C-alpha cells in the first residue's frame, strides 16, 4: 500500500513552462529537411458535379511540386465504418472521403490538394486553379426540407436508438394537471480551438510517421492505415501537444490521410494545416436543430409525462445527430417518456462531437421548461427539481453508482446566494439594468471504453519512474494528473515520477473523448503502477538479503520510494537498494484495465448545478452575465486546479452558447455565413464574468479503480439554461432559442 500525497492536490501543470516559453512543439511546428507544404482547395458550390479542373496556370507557378485531384489521387483502400473514437477502432469523422469521384456534396469539400516548396507558393497556386461545376439544387437548412424529415433507426454511429419510450406518454399528458408545450431553436455551432487542425506527414520507405493534432493517436493511426491500405504497424502517430479540441479533433477527418498521400506522391515530408476558414467546413460542427417538448405535471410539480422530439440536418451519407435526449430523459423521475430523433438529408458534412455533445442542447430545452413549470406553479426552481429527484436511472431502474446532485443544489445555492432571489420578474434593478437570477441542473454520462486500456510503468535503479500511455494532452492537464496518479501508486515523490504520452508506439489508450479520459487513463496508469509496486514488494519479500524478507505483503507500505512495514516503519529499504543489490537497472509492468461487468447494473452520470446572475439593459437589449457559480460532483477529484479549469472553461463556453455563438447556412449559396472569428462570435475576456467552482467529492466504487467520473463536458451542461432562466427572471421574457440576441430582448 501507499500513502496518497499527490492525488487531489492543486498541482501546477508539469508542461506549463514549456507552453509559456515556446518549448512546446505542436503538429504544425514540426520542421524537416526538404519540407513541402500542402494546401486544400474547397468546392465553391454545395451540390453538383465537377465538369472540369484547369490546373495549367497553377502548375506553372513557382515552387509547385504537385496538384492532386480526383483525377490523379489514388483511391482509398477502404472506408472504415462510422464509430465513436472511444471505441478504440478506426474513427473517421464521416463515411465519405473526398477525391473518389467528381461529385460535390457540400461547399468546402476538398477538390484539390496543392503541394509546393513553401506555404505561400502553395496558397498562391491554389488560388490559380479553376474548377467548373454542373450545379444541382441543394438543401442546407431545416426549413428547406422539413417535410422530408425521417426517423432513423439509430443515430450517433448506431449507438443511440432513434426512438426511446417508457410508459404511456399520451395518457400521462392527458391526465396532467399542468401541461407546458414549447419549441426551441438552435443555431449551428462551429469549432474554433486556438490551434487549427494540422498534420505533418513523413515517409521512411514504407513507414509513415504522422504528427497530428488529435485527441487519440490510435484513432488517427487506425483510420489512416485503413484508408491507405497499410498495416497499423507501418503507421506511427505522434501528438505531444494539442492546442485545444473540444470535439473537432476527436474524430479523424480527411486531412491526415491527404497529407500522407501528398507526402508519398512528392517524396518529401508534407505539412498540411487547415486555415481558420477551413475549420468551418472540414472538421464537423454542432448541427442546427429544433427541439419540441411537451411536459406534464401534477399540482405539486411532480412530472407525470415528458415528450421530447428533435429535428436536425445530417449529411447525405450518415445518420448523425448529437444525442440531445439522453440526460434529459434520465435526470428526473418521470414514469411516461417519449424521445424521438428526426433527420433531414442536407448538403453538409457529417456533424460531430462538440463539447457536451447533446447534453448542452437537450438540457437547455428541458431546464428552461422546468423553469417555466416552477414559475407557473409558484414553486422555487430548486424545490421543483428536488421534488422530481430520482435515486435511480429512470430509463433502466438501476441505481446510480453515485450522485451528489442534492449536495450540488445545496452548496451551489449557498455559494450563489440563491435565497436573495426574487421570483417575480423585473423586480430587481441596478440603475437601468434589470437583474435576474437563474439556475439549472447539469448532468453528463460516464462513458467507458469498449476495449482494454493499457499503460506501462518503469522504475529505474536511481529511484525515478516513467509511466507511459499513448494519450495526447489536448489542454486538459492529463500529463500532470497522470504523474500524480503514478506517483501515489508507486509511493514516490511527485518530482521523481514522469508521465509520457502522445505516441502510438506507447501502450494503447482510446481517444479521450466524452469526459472519459481522466477515468480510463487513470485506471490504466494506476493499474500499471500498482502492479509494478506489488512486483517490487514481492521481490523484496522473497529476497533473503532484504529487511522485508518473509514479511506479509499486506503489511508493507511504500512512502517516498521506500518499502517499509506498516507497524514498524524503521524496517524496510528503498526501491534503489533492492534493484542495485539484484543488478537490475530497471523493472517494468504493463497494466490493463477494462470496465467491470458490474457497471452495467448501475446508472453512471456526473451531476451538477449551475447558477447565473444576468443584467439586461431593457432599452438596448444588451445582456451581460455578471456572476456564474457551478457546483459539481465528479466522483474523486484528481487535481483540483486542472478540474476547476476544465469546469470554468465549460461554463464560459455555456455563456458563449447562450449569448454569442451562432452559424447559419445561406440557403441560396449553401455556404456557412460565418467563416472567420470576425463573423463567428466567441466569448473574450471582456465577456467573462466572475466564475466560482464548487467541487463535491463523492465515493464511487463502480466507475473505475479511483472512482473518477470526469469533468470535461459537464461544466457546459446547464450553463446556457441558467443564463436563459436568469434572463427570464430579469425581463419576464422567455427566449426559446440559442443564442439569445439583442433582437430577442428589445
C-alpha positions in Angstrom: 0.0 0.0 0.0 1.0 3.6 -0.3 0.1 6.8 1.4 -1.6 9.1 -1.1 0.0 12.5 -1.3 -0.4 13.9 -4.8 -4.0 13.0 -5.9 -6.4 15.8 -5.2 -3.8 18.5 -4.8 -4.0 21.6 -7.0 -0.7 20.7 -8.7 0.7 23.1 -11.3 0.9 21.8 -14.8 4.2 20.0 -15.4 4.2 21.2 -19.0 3.3 24.8 -18.2 6.8 26.2 -18.6 7.2 24.6 -22.0 4.0 26.1 -23.2 4.6 29.7 -22.0 8.3 29.7 -23.1 7.6 28.3 -26.6 9.2 24.9 -25.9 6.1 23.0 -26.6 6.0 21.8 -30.2 2.6 21.3 -31.9 1.8 19.4 -35.0 2.2 22.4 -37.3 5.6 23.3 -35.6 7.4 20.2 -36.9 10.2 21.0 -39.3 12.0 18.6 -41.6 14.7 19.0 -44.2 13.2 19.4 -47.7 9.8 20.1 -46.2 6.9 20.7 -48.6 3.6 22.3 -47.8 0.1 21.3 -48.8 -3.0 23.5 -49.2 -6.5 22.3 -49.7 -8.8 23.9 -52.3 -12.5 23.6 -51.4 -15.6 23.4 -53.6 -17.5 26.7 -54.1 -20.8 25.0 -54.6 -22.9 22.9 -52.2 -24.1 20.3 -54.6 -23.2 19.2 -58.1 -20.5 17.6 -60.2 -17.1 18.8 -61.2 -17.0 19.1 -65.0 -13.5 20.4 -65.5 -10.5 21.3 -63.4 -7.9 23.6 -65.0 -4.6 23.4 -63.2 -2.4 24.7 -66.1 -1.6 28.1 -64.6 -1.2 26.7 -61.1 1.3 24.1 -62.2 3.4 26.8 -63.9 3.6 28.8 -60.7 6.9 28.8 -58.9 7.7 26.1 -56.5 4.7 23.9 -57.2 5.5 20.2 -56.8 2.1 18.6 -57.5 -1.6 19.2 -57.7 -3.8 16.3 -56.7 -7.4 15.9 -57.7 -9.9 13.1 -58.1 -8.3 12.5 -61.5 -4.9 11.5 -60.2 -5.1 10.9 -56.5 -5.1 7.2 -55.6 -8.4 5.9 -54.4 -8.7 4.8 -50.8 -8.3 1.2 -49.9 -11.3 1.1 -47.7 -13.7 3.4 -45.9 -14.0 2.4 -42.2 -17.4 2.5 -40.6 -18.5 5.5 -38.6 -17.6 4.6 -35.0 -17.0 6.9 -32.0 -13.3 7.2 -31.3 -13.9 5.9 -27.8 -14.5 2.5 -29.3 -10.7 2.3 -29.9 -11.1 1.4 -33.6 -10.8 3.5 -36.8 -12.8 6.6 -36.3 -13.5 8.6 -39.5 -15.5 11.7 -39.0 -17.8 10.7 -41.8 -18.2 7.7 -44.1 -17.2 9.9 -47.0 -13.7 10.6 -48.3 -13.2 13.2 -50.9 -11.5 12.7 -54.3 -13.2 9.4 -55.0 -15.2 10.8 -57.8 -16.4 14.2 -59.3 -19.5 14.5 -57.1 -19.7 17.5 -54.7 -21.7 17.0 -51.6 -21.1 20.2 -49.7 -19.4 23.6 -50.0 -15.9 23.5 -48.8 -15.4 19.8 -49.8 -11.8 19.4 -50.8 -11.5 19.2 -54.6 -7.7 19.7 -55.0 -4.5 19.5 -52.9 -1.7 21.8 -53.9 1.9 20.9 -52.8 4.7 23.4 -53.1 8.1 24.1 -51.5 6.7 27.0 -49.4 3.3 27.6 -47.9 2.9 30.9 -49.7 3.6 29.4 -53.0 1.1 26.6 -52.3 -1.6 29.2 -51.4 -0.9 31.2 -54.5 -1.1 28.2 -56.8 -4.4 27.1 -55.1 -5.9 30.5 -56.0 -5.0 29.9 -59.7 -7.0 26.6 -60.0 -10.2 26.9 -62.0 -13.0 24.5 -61.3 -16.2 24.2 -63.4 -19.3 22.6 -61.9 -22.6 21.3 -63.1 -24.5 22.6 -60.0 -27.6 20.9 -58.7 -30.2 22.1 -56.2 -29.1 22.0 -52.6 -30.7 21.6 -49.2 -28.8 23.2 -46.3 -31.4 24.4 -43.7 -34.2 22.7 -41.8 -36.9 24.9 -43.4 -35.9 23.7 -46.8 -36.7 20.1 -46.1 -38.8 19.9 -43.0 -41.5 17.9 -44.8 -38.9 15.3 -45.9 -37.7 14.5 -42.4 -37.4 10.9 -41.5 -37.0 8.9 -38.2 -33.7 7.0 -38.3 -33.4 3.6 -36.7 -30.4 4.8 -34.8 -28.1 7.8 -34.6 -24.6 8.5 -33.2 -23.0 5.8 -35.3 -25.7 3.4 -34.4 -25.2 3.5 -30.7 -28.3 5.6 -29.8 -31.8 4.4 -30.8 -33.8 6.8 -32.9 -36.8 6.4 -30.6 -37.0 5.7 -26.8 -40.2 5.2 -24.9 -41.3 4.2 -21.4 -44.9 4.2 -20.0 -47.7 5.9 -21.9 -46.7 9.5 -22.7 -50.0 10.5 -24.3 -52.0 9.1 -21.4 -49.7 10.9 -18.9 -50.1 14.2 -20.7 -53.9 13.8 -20.8 -54.0 13.3 -17.1 -51.6 16.0 -16.1 -52.8 19.0 -14.0 -50.4 21.3 -15.7 -49.0 21.0 -19.3 -46.4 23.0 -21.0 -45.6 22.8 -24.7 -42.5 24.6 -26.1 -40.3 24.6 -29.1 -36.7 25.6 -29.0 -34.5 26.6 -32.0 -30.7 26.3 -32.0 -28.2 27.9 -34.4 -25.4 25.7 -35.6 -22.1 25.9 -33.7 -18.6 25.8 -35.2 -15.3 24.6 -33.7 -12.6 27.2 -33.1 -9.8 25.9 -30.9 -6.7 28.1 -30.8 -4.8 25.5 -32.8 -6.3 24.7 -36.2 -6.2 21.1 -37.2 -2.9 20.2 -38.7 -0.9 17.1 -39.9 2.8 16.8 -40.8 3.5 13.5 -42.7 6.9 11.9 -43.4 7.7 8.6 -45.1 10.7 6.5 -44.4 10.5 3.8 -47.1 7.1 2.2 -46.3 7.0 3.5 -42.7 4.7 6.5 -42.3 5.0 9.0 -39.4 2.2 11.5 -38.8 2.4 14.4 -36.4 -1.3 15.0 -36.0 -3.4 17.3 -33.8 -5.7 14.7 -32.4 -7.5 13.6 -29.3 -6.5 10.0 -30.0 -3.3 8.9 -31.7 -4.6 5.3 -32.1 -7.7 6.7 -33.8 -5.5 8.5 -36.3 -3.2 5.6 -36.7 -6.0 3.0 -37.4 -8.1 5.4 -39.6 -5.2 6.4 -41.9 -4.0 2.8 -42.0 -7.4 1.6 -43.2 -7.7 4.4 -45.8 -4.3 3.8 -47.2 -4.4 0.0 -47.0 -1.5 -0.2 -44.6 -1.0 -2.4 -41.6 -1.1 -0.2 -38.4 2.4 -1.3 -37.6 3.6 0.8 -40.5 1.9 4.0 -39.2 3.2 5.9 -36.2 1.3 8.9 -34.9 2.8 11.5 -32.6 0.9 14.2 -30.8 2.6 15.6 -27.8 0.9 19.0 -27.6 -2.6 19.8 -28.9 -3.9 23.4 -28.7 -7.5 22.6 -27.8 -10.0 20.3 -29.5 -13.5 20.4 -27.8 -14.6 17.6 -30.2 -13.3 18.6 -33.6 -10.1 16.5 -33.1 -12.0 13.6 -31.6 -12.8 12.0 -35.0 -10.4 11.7 -37.9 -11.1 13.8 -40.9 -9.7 13.7 -44.4 -6.6 15.9 -43.9 -4.2 13.4 -42.1 -4.7 10.8 -44.9 -4.4 13.6 -47.6 -1.1 14.8 -46.0 0.2 11.2 -46.1 -0.8 10.7 -49.8 0.7 14.1 -50.8 4.0 13.2 -49.0 4.2 9.9 -50.7 3.4 11.5 -54.1 6.2 14.1 -53.9 8.7 12.0 -51.9 9.1 14.7 -49.3 7.7 15.4 -45.8 4.5 17.4 -46.2 2.8 19.7 -43.7 -1.0 20.4 -44.1 -2.6 22.9 -41.8 -6.2 23.9 -42.2 -7.0 27.6 -42.4 -9.4 29.2 -40.0 -12.0 29.3 -42.8 -11.5 25.6 -43.5 -12.1 24.9 -39.8 -15.7 25.8 -40.5 -16.0 23.3 -43.4 -13.6 20.4 -42.7 -14.0 19.1 -39.1 -17.7 18.8 -38.4 -19.9 21.1 -36.4 -22.8 21.1 -33.9 -25.9 20.9 -36.2 -28.7 23.4 -36.5 -31.6 21.9 -34.6 -35.1 22.3 -33.3 -36.4 20.6 -30.2 -40.0 20.3 -29.0 -41.1 19.4 -25.5 -44.5 18.6 -24.0 -44.2 18.4 -20.2 -47.0 17.3 -17.9 -47.0 17.6 -14.1 -49.4 17.3 -11.1 -50.3 20.3 -8.9 -47.2 19.7 -6.7 -44.9 19.9 -9.7 -44.1 16.2 -10.0 -43.6 15.2 -13.6 -46.0 12.6 -15.0 -45.1 12.8 -18.7 -42.4 14.1 -20.9 -42.3 14.1 -24.7 -39.0 15.4 -26.3 -38.5 15.4 -30.0 -35.5 16.7 -32.0 -35.2 17.7 -35.7 -31.8 18.3 -37.3 -29.9 18.1 -40.6 -27.4 15.4 -41.3 -25.2 14.6 -44.3 -26.2 12.5 -47.3 -24.0 9.6 -46.0 -24.5 9.3 -42.3 -27.4 9.3 -39.8 -25.8 11.6 -37.3 -27.3 13.7 -34.6 -25.8 14.7 -31.3 -27.7 12.6 -28.6 -29.6 15.6 -27.1 -32.3 13.5 -25.5 -30.2 11.2 -23.3 -29.6 13.0 -20.0 -32.8 14.9 -20.4 -34.6 11.6 -20.2 -32.7 10.4 -17.2 -32.4 13.4 -14.8 -35.8 13.4 -13.3 -38.3 10.8 -12.1 -41.0 10.6 -14.7 -43.0 7.4 -15.5 -44.0 8.3 -19.0 -41.5 9.4 -21.6 -41.0 9.5 -25.4 -37.9 10.7 -27.1 -37.7 10.8 -30.9 -35.0 12.0 -33.4 -35.9 13.1 -36.9 -33.3 14.0 -39.6 -33.2 15.6 -42.9 -30.6 14.9 -45.6 -28.7 18.1 -46.3 -25.7 19.3 -48.3 -23.4 19.4 -45.3 -20.6 17.3 -44.0 -21.5 15.0 -41.2 -21.9 16.8 -37.9 -19.7 15.7 -35.0 -19.0 16.0 -31.3 -18.8 19.4 -29.8 -18.2 19.9 -26.1 -21.1 18.3 -24.1 -22.5 16.8 -27.3 -26.2 16.5 -27.0 -26.5 17.3 -23.3 -25.7 21.0 -23.8 -28.6 21.4 -26.2 -31.1 18.9 -24.8 -30.7 20.1 -21.2 -31.3 23.7 -22.4 -34.8 22.8 -23.6 -35.6 20.7 -20.5 -34.2 23.1 -17.9 -35.9 26.1 -19.5 -39.2 24.2 -19.5 -38.7 23.2 -15.9 -38.2 26.8 -15.0 -41.5 27.7 -16.8 -43.2 25.0 -14.7 -41.8 26.3 -11.5 -42.9 29.8 -12.4 -46.4 28.7 -13.3 -46.9 26.7 -10.1 -45.2 29.3 -7.9 -42.5 26.7 -6.7 -38.9 27.6 -6.2 -36.9 26.1 -9.1 -34.6 24.2 -6.8 -37.5 22.8 -4.8 -39.2 21.7 -8.0 -36.1 19.8 -9.0 -35.8 18.2 -5.6 -39.5 17.0 -5.9 -38.5 15.2 -9.1 -35.2 13.9 -7.9 -34.6 10.2 -8.8 -32.3 7.8 -6.9 -32.3 5.5 -10.0 -31.8 5.9 -13.7 -35.4 6.3 -14.9 -34.6 4.5 -18.2 -33.4 1.3 -16.6 -34.4 1.4 -13.0 -30.8 0.8 -12.0 -29.4 2.8 -9.0 -26.9 5.5 -9.7 -23.3 4.4 -9.0 -23.1 7.7 -7.1 -24.9 11.0 -7.2 -24.1 14.1 -5.2 -26.8 16.1 -7.0 -28.7 17.2 -3.9 -25.4 18.5 -2.4 -24.8 20.4 -5.7 -28.1 22.1 -5.4 -27.5 23.0 -1.7 -23.9 24.1 -1.9 -24.3 25.9 -5.2 -27.3 27.8 -3.9 -25.4 28.8 -0.7 -22.4 30.0 -2.6 -24.5 31.9 -5.1 -26.8 33.4 -2.5 -30.0 31.9 -4.1 -32.1 32.9 -1.0 -31.9 36.5 -2.1 -33.6 35.8 -5.5 -37.0 37.4 -6.1 -39.1 35.1 -8.2 -41.1 38.0 -9.6 -39.7 39.0 -13.0 -38.4 42.6 -13.4 -38.4 43.1 -9.6 -34.7 43.9 -9.2 -32.8 46.8 -10.8 -29.3 48.2 -10.7 -29.7 51.6 -12.2 -31.2 51.0 -15.6 -30.1 47.3 -15.7 -32.7 44.6 -14.9 -31.1 41.9 -12.8 -32.1 38.3 -12.9 -31.1 35.1 -11.2 -31.4 31.7 -12.8 -30.3 28.1 -12.2 -30.3 24.7 -14.0 -29.3 21.2 -13.3 -26.4 19.6 -15.1 -25.6 16.0 -16.0 -23.2 14.1 -18.2 -23.0 10.3 -18.8 -19.9 8.4 -17.6 -18.7 6.7 -20.7 -16.3 3.8 -20.7 -14.1 2.3 -23.4 -15.2 -0.8 -25.2 -11.7 -2.4 -25.2 -8.8 -2.7 -22.7 -6.8 0.4 -21.9 -3.1 -0.1 -21.2 -0.2 1.8 -19.6 3.4 0.9 -18.8 5.3 1.8 -15.6 9.1 1.5 -15.4 11.2 2.2 -12.3 14.9 2.8 -12.6 17.6 1.9 -10.1 18.1 5.6 -9.1 14.5 5.6 -7.8 12.9 7.5 -10.6 9.9 6.3 -12.6 8.4 6.8 -16.1 4.8 5.9 -16.8 3.6 5.8 -20.4 0.4 5.6 -22.3 -0.5 6.7 -25.8 -2.8 9.5 -24.9 -2.1 13.1 -26.0 -2.6 16.1 -23.8 -5.0 18.5 -25.6 -5.2 21.0 -22.8 -6.9 19.0 -20.1 -3.7 18.6 -18.0 -3.6 14.9 -18.4 0.2 14.8 -18.3 0.2 16.5 -14.8 -2.7 14.5 -13.4 -1.3 11.1 -14.5 2.0 12.0 -13.0 0.1 12.5 -9.7 -1.7 9.1 -10.1 1.5 7.3 -10.9 3.4 8.9 -8.0 0.8 7.9 -5.5 0.5 4.4 -6.8 4.3 3.9 -6.7 4.8 5.7 -3.4 7.2 8.2 -5.0 7.6 12.0 -4.6 6.0 13.8 -7.5 9.3 15.1 -8.7 10.7 11.6 -9.1 7.9 10.5 -11.5 7.3 11.4 -15.1 4.4 10.7 -17.5 5.0 10.3 -21.2 2.2 10.1 -23.8 1.1 11.2 -27.3 2.8 8.5 -29.3 1.1 5.4 -30.9 4.3 3.4 -30.1 3.3 3.6 -26.4 0.6 1.3 -24.8 -2.7 1.9 -26.4 -5.3 4.3 -24.9 -8.6 5.1 -26.7 -9.3 8.7 -27.6 -10.0 10.7 -24.5 -13.5 11.9 -25.5 -16.8 12.2 -23.7 -15.2 13.1 -20.4 -13.8 9.6 -20.3 -10.1 10.5 -20.3 -9.5 11.1 -16.6 -11.3 7.9 -15.6 -9.9 5.4 -18.2 -6.4 6.8 -18.3 -6.0 7.0 -14.6 -7.3 3.5 -14.3 -4.7 2.1 -16.7 -1.9 4.2 -15.1 -3.0 3.2 -11.6 -3.2 -0.5 -12.6 0.3 -0.5 -14.2 1.9 1.4 -11.3 0.3 -0.7 -8.6 1.3 -3.9 -10.4 4.9 -2.6 -10.5 4.8 -1.6 -6.9 3.4 -5.0 -5.9 6.1 -6.7 -8.0 8.8 -4.9 -6.2 7.3 -5.6 -2.8 7.1 -9.3 -3.7 10.7 -9.3 -4.8 11.8 -7.7 -1.6 9.9 -10.2 0.5 11.4 -13.1 -1.4 15.0 -11.6 -1.2 16.9 -13.2 1.8 19.0 -10.0 2.0 16.1 -7.7 2.3 15.0 -6.3 5.7 11.5 -7.2 4.4 12.3 -10.9 3.8 9.3 -13.1 4.7 7.0 -10.2 5.5 3.3 -10.2 4.8 2.8 -8.1 1.7 -0.4 -6.7 3.1 1.6 -5.2 5.9 4.1 -3.4 3.6 3.6 0.3 2.6 5.6 2.5 0.3 6.4 6.1 1.0 9.0 8.4 -0.7 10.3 5.4 -2.6 10.9 3.3 0.5 9.2 0.0 1.2 8.6 -0.5 4.9 6.4 -2.3 7.4 3.3 -0.5 8.3 3.7 -1.4 12.0 7.4 -0.9 12.1 8.4 1.9 9.6 12.1 1.6 10.6 12.2 -1.9 8.9 12.4 -1.6 5.2 14.5 -0.4 2.2 14.3 1.8 -0.8 13.5 0.7 -4.3 17.0 1.6 -5.4 18.6 -0.5 -2.8 16.7 -3.6 -3.9 17.4 -3.0 -7.6 21.2 -2.3 -7.1 21.6 -5.4 -5.0 20.0 -7.6 -7.6 21.9 -5.9 -10.6 18.6 -4.6 -12.1 18.9 -1.3 -13.9 15.2 -1.1 -14.2 11.9 -3.1 -13.8 8.6 -2.5 -15.5 5.0 -3.7 -15.6 2.2 -3.2 -18.1 -1.3 -2.7 -16.7 -4.6 -3.3 -18.5 -8.0 -2.0 -17.4 -11.5 -2.6 -18.7 -14.8 -1.5 -17.1 -16.1 -4.0 -14.6 -19.1 -6.1 -15.8 -21.0 -4.9 -12.7 -21.0 -1.4 -14.2 -23.9 -2.4 -16.4 -26.0 -2.8 -13.2 -25.8 0.9 -12.4 -26.6 4.2 -14.0 -23.5 6.3 -14.2 -23.5 10.1 -14.5 -21.7 13.2 -13.3 -24.1 15.6 -11.8 -24.0 19.3 -11.1 -26.0 22.6 -10.7 -25.4 25.9 -12.5 -26.3 29.4 -11.2 -26.1 32.7 -13.1 -26.7 36.4 -12.5 -27.6 38.4 -15.6 -28.1 42.1 -16.2 -30.2 43.2 -19.1 -30.5 46.7 -20.5 -34.2 47.0 -21.4 -33.6 49.8 -23.8 -30.6 48.4 -25.7 -31.4 44.7 -25.3 -27.9 44.0 -24.1 -27.4 41.1 -21.7 -24.4 40.8 -19.5 -23.6 37.8 -17.3 -22.3 39.2 -14.0 -21.7 36.0 -12.0 -21.7 32.3 -12.5 -21.5 29.6 -9.9 -21.2 25.9 -10.7 -21.3 23.0 -8.2 -20.3 19.6 -9.5 -19.9 16.1 -8.1 -17.4 14.3 -10.4 -16.5 11.4 -8.1 -12.9 11.7 -6.9 -11.1 14.8 -7.9 -7.5 14.1 -9.2 -6.3 17.7 -9.4 -8.5 20.5 -8.0 -6.7 23.1 -10.2 -7.0 21.4 -13.5 -10.5 20.2 -12.8 -11.5 23.7 -11.9 -10.0 25.0 -15.1 -11.9 22.4 -17.1 -15.2 23.3 -15.4 -14.7 27.0 -15.7 -13.9 26.6 -19.4 -17.1 24.7 -19.9 -19.2 27.3 -18.1 -17.7 30.1 -20.1 -18.5 28.2 -23.3 -22.0 27.8 -22.0 -22.1 31.6 -21.8 -20.9 31.7 -25.5 -23.6 29.2 -26.4 -26.2 31.3 -24.6 -25.4 34.7 -25.9 -22.9 34.7 -28.8 -22.1 31.6 -30.8 -24.1 31.1 -34.0 -23.6 30.0 -37.5 -26.2 29.6 -40.3 -26.3 28.5 -43.8 -27.1 30.9 -46.7 -29.9 28.9 -48.3 -29.2 30.4 -51.7 -25.5 29.7 -51.8 -25.4 26.7 -49.5 -22.5 28.1 -47.5 -21.8 29.0 -43.9 -22.5 32.7 -43.3 -19.7 32.9 -40.7 -16.3 31.6 -41.7 -13.9 33.6 -39.5 -13.6 34.7 -35.9 -14.6 38.2 -37.2 -18.0 36.8 -38.0 -18.4 33.9 -35.5 -18.5 35.3 -32.0 -16.9 33.6 -29.1 -16.6 34.9 -25.5 -13.5 37.1 -24.9 -12.1 38.4 -21.6 -14.5 41.3 -21.6 -17.4 38.9 -21.7 -16.1 36.7 -18.9 -17.8 37.2 -15.5 -16.7 36.1 -12.1 -16.9 32.3 -12.1 -16.9 30.2 -9.0 -16.5 26.4 -8.9 -17.6 24.2 -6.0 -16.2 20.6 -6.2 -18.1 18.0 -4.2 -16.3 14.7 -4.0 -18.5 11.6 -3.8 -17.3 8.0 -3.5 -17.9 5.8 -6.5 -16.7 2.2 -6.4 -18.2 1.2 -9.8 -16.9 3.5 -12.5 -13.1 2.7 -12.2 -10.5 1.9 -9.5 -10.1 5.5 -8.4 -13.7 6.5 -8.6 -13.1 9.2 -11.2 -16.0 10.4 -13.4 -14.5 13.3 -15.4 -15.3 17.0 -15.7 -14.6 17.9 -19.4 -18.2 18.2 -20.5 -20.5 18.7 -17.5 -19.3 22.3 -17.0 -21.1 23.4 -20.1 -24.3 21.5 -19.4 -27.0 23.7 -17.9 -24.9 26.9 -18.2 -26.9 28.3 -21.1 -30.2 27.3 -19.4 -29.2 29.0 -16.2 -28.4 32.2 -18.2 -31.7 32.0 -20.1 -33.6 31.4 -16.9 -31.9 34.5 -15.4 -32.9 36.5 -18.4 -36.5 35.4 -17.9 -36.2 36.4 -14.2 -34.8 39.8 -15.2 -37.2 40.6 -18.0 -40.2 38.4 -17.8 -39.4 37.3 -21.4 -38.9 33.6 -22.2 -36.5 33.2 -25.1 -36.6 29.7 -26.6 -33.6 29.9 -28.9 -29.9 29.9 -28.9 -28.1 32.2 -28.9 -30.2 34.9 -27.2 -29.5 38.1 -29.1 -30.2 41.8 -28.7 -33.2 41.5 -31.1 -34.8 38.9 -28.8 -34.6 41.3 -25.8 -35.6 44.6 -27.4 
